[in-house]
Amino acid sequence: MEQVIGNRHADARCLSKFRRPVRINECIPLYEGGSVSFSKKGRCSAYLTADCKGPGKRVDASVKCHSVESWGNPLSILCGGPKAGGEAEGMDVEDGQ
């Protein structure tokens, strides 16, 4: 099982009790009008497709609540594997996979 670095939420303020884990190296579909809270600093890319394919855009993945809208309303995110210092290392490429 991959390391959990946060949760995705159904609401824009990370308050909903319905949440799903965000794991490194796993494509995470996002909720329209939702949010993501990170418990560890991540290095994540957002995608306009639900399957993390196509051009990706690096997004702020600092330890706090982020509304999906603040990232430009992507449909999915992919966060990279562990890096020294407890930070998740992400995708630096723009093509997704």
N, C-alpha and C positions, 0 to 999 in steps of 0.2 A: 504494500500500500504506500502511496506517495505521501509526502509530508503535507499537512494542512497548514496553510498560511493565512487563512481568513474564511469569511462566510459571505455568501450572496444573500440578499434580502429582497422580498417582494415590494417593499416600500422605498421611498427615496431617502429616508433618514436612518436606515439601519436599525429600525425599531421593531420590525415585524418579528413575531415569534416563529414564523415560517421561514427558515433559512437553510441553506445548503452549503456544505464545505467547499472551499476553493483549495484545490491541491496543485502542487507543482507538476509540470509536465502533463496536465490534463486540460483539455478544451472545456471551458465552462460556458454554457449558454447563459445569457443574461435575461432578466425580466425587464420588459418595457416599463419605464417609470420606477425601476428598482434601484438597488445600491449594492455596494460591496464594502465590507469592513475587513481591514487587514490587521492581523495580530503580529505579523512580521513584515518588515519592509520587503516588497517584491520588486521584480523586474518583469513587467508584463506588457504584452501587446494586445490591442483590441482589434477586432475584425468586424466588417460589415456583413459577414455571413455567420450563420449559427454553428458552423463546423470548423472555425478557425482557419479557413482556407482563403487564399488571395492575399492582397496587400494588407499588412498589419501596421498599426500605428502605436508607438510607445505611449503608455499612459502613466499618470502619477499613481504609484502604488505604495505610497507612504503609509505608516501605521495610523490610520484614522478611517472615517466613513467617507466614501466617495459615491456620489450619485452617478448613475449610468449616463444621465443627461450631461454631466460635467465632462464626460469623455467623448461627447458627440453622438450619443445613442448607438453604440456598437451593439451587435447581436451576440458576441462572444469575446472571451479573453483567454489568453494562454500565458501562464507564468512559468519561468524557467526553473531549473534545478538549483540545489543548494550551492552556495558560494561561501568561502571562508568569512567568518565574522557574523554568521547567522542571517545574512541577507540572501534572498533568492536571486539567482542569476537568470536573466531572461533572454528573450529573442532579440537580437540586434538586427536581424534581417527584416526586410519588408515583404517577403513572400510567404511567410507563415510556417511552412513545414520544411 
